[in-house]
Amino acid sequence: MPRPLVATIDLAAMRHNLDVARRHAPTSKAWAVVKANAYGHGLDRGMRAFSSADGLALIEVEGAVRLRDAGWRKPILLLEGFFEPADLPVVDQYQLQVAVHCNEQIDMIERTSFRSPLHVHLKMNSGMNRLGFTPSVFRQAWERLRANRHVGSITLMTHFANADDAGNPGMPLDRQVQRFLDASEGLAGDRSLANSAATLIHPQLAADWIRPGIMLYGGTPGGGSSEAYGLRAVMTLTSEIIGVQCVRPGDSVGYGSRFVADREMTIGIVACGYADGYPRHAPNGTPVIVDGHRTVIAGRVSMDMISVDLTAIPSARVGSKVTLWGDGLPIDEVANAAGTIGYELMCALAPRVRVEDR
Ligand SMILES: Cc1ncc(COP(=O)(O)O)c(C=O)c1O
């Protein structure tokens, strides 16, 4: 008998969420971001569900090769570009588009002979200070690439630090936008700026290409309400109660005795733990659904088990269905309670969890 823990992936919801992105940016083309194994949902599922996207964008070169081998014929973009010279023949053979964010990458391109035109996404560091050319040297990088006979097109690209929190004084969104506009003025090429947050909240930034990721999987960038944006949950993680304990006032539950009962209580043990990707730091009070009723975690998450309060759910017993996140319990709500973000929960789903299509 397999463990009762299953992640169910709703491909129709993925398609629906891509449509939501398109409705926010009706004149833009859309990269569906499928890095990190399609945010934990499976690269092959990403390819199937996002077949109407204009292209797929990811980080992993080997993932891009897998997509081509599986039959994806439309554009593929490597969001961090390539990492070493040996990647470039692969880029050429599989016709991958590449982000270029540093001079070392341009050096590598200049030392390579390509058979097909190389489509480059020149990345500007407009204020996030992660990857990219600063505005003062962006034009030089563009000119260097344009002078290379192998370069077929140059898309101008940047990434926002705070599209979900535009007024953040650390780097207000407007300042990043202005830097991008100033430094790219007059340069030929498509523009690509918007992640999910920018697509949903600032549709005026959609430009030529959008690059939604988290929203396609039913998560919201700032942890807000996915329902309010019309997004549907994609991954639902379910399990079952595999044990029940009746505890008395003063009894503690689990490692470190983090939860202590203040009355007679019923505690259910759920087959799911941190080795499955459930966050170990989820505190007492993190929501779960048992038998259709919302309740909470009581006690420290262990490797293979979680303990939950069943006191107010008399119908609950061994075999009762438990939803850890997904349908009826937004992943962002669980993430918030655990002090993290939905992205991390999706991506951390462990290989031992059975994954099924809905
Ligand atoms: C360059 C780039 N574009 C787009 C995305 C998609 O972002 P999100 O998942 O917030 O939509 C990411 C993700 O981090 C990224 O790094």
The ligand as a Tripos MOL2 file, in Angstrom:
@<TRIPOS>MOLECULE
LIG
   16    16     1     0     0
SMALL
NO_CHARGES

@<TRIPOS>ATOM
      1 C1         13.8420   36.7820  -14.8000 C.3       1 LIG1
      2 C2         12.5510   36.2510  -14.2710 C.ar      1 LIG1
      3 N1         11.4210   36.4690  -14.9340 N.ar      1 LIG1
      4 C3         10.2270   36.0100  -14.4950 C.ar      1 LIG1
      5 C4         10.1340   35.3030  -13.3220 C.ar      1 LIG1
      6 C5          8.7810   34.8420  -12.8400 C.3       1 LIG1
      7 O1          8.4810   35.4570  -11.6170 O.3       1 LIG1
      8 P1          7.0980   35.1490  -10.8440 P.3       1 LIG1
      9 O2          7.1420   33.7190  -10.4950 O.co2     1 LIG1
     10 O3          7.1660   36.0240   -9.6450 O.co2     1 LIG1
     11 O4          6.0290   35.4930  -11.8020 O.co2     1 LIG1
     12 C6         11.2860   35.0660  -12.5740 C.ar      1 LIG1
     13 C7         11.2010   34.3500  -11.3050 C.2       1 LIG1
     14 O5         11.9020   34.5450  -10.3730 O.2       1 LIG1
     15 C8         12.5380   35.5410  -13.0660 C.ar      1 LIG1
     16 O6         13.6680   35.3180  -12.3910 O.3       1 LIG1
@<TRIPOS>BOND
     1     1     2 1
     2     2     3 ar
     3     2    15 ar
     4     3     4 ar
     5     4     5 ar
     6     5     6 1
     7     5    12 ar
     8     6     7 1
     9     7     8 1
    10     8     9 2
    11     8    10 1
    12     8    11 1
    13    12    13 1
    14    12    15 ar
    15    13    14 2
    16    15    16 1
@<TRIPOS>SUBSTRUCTURE
     1 LIG1         1 GROUP 0 **** ****
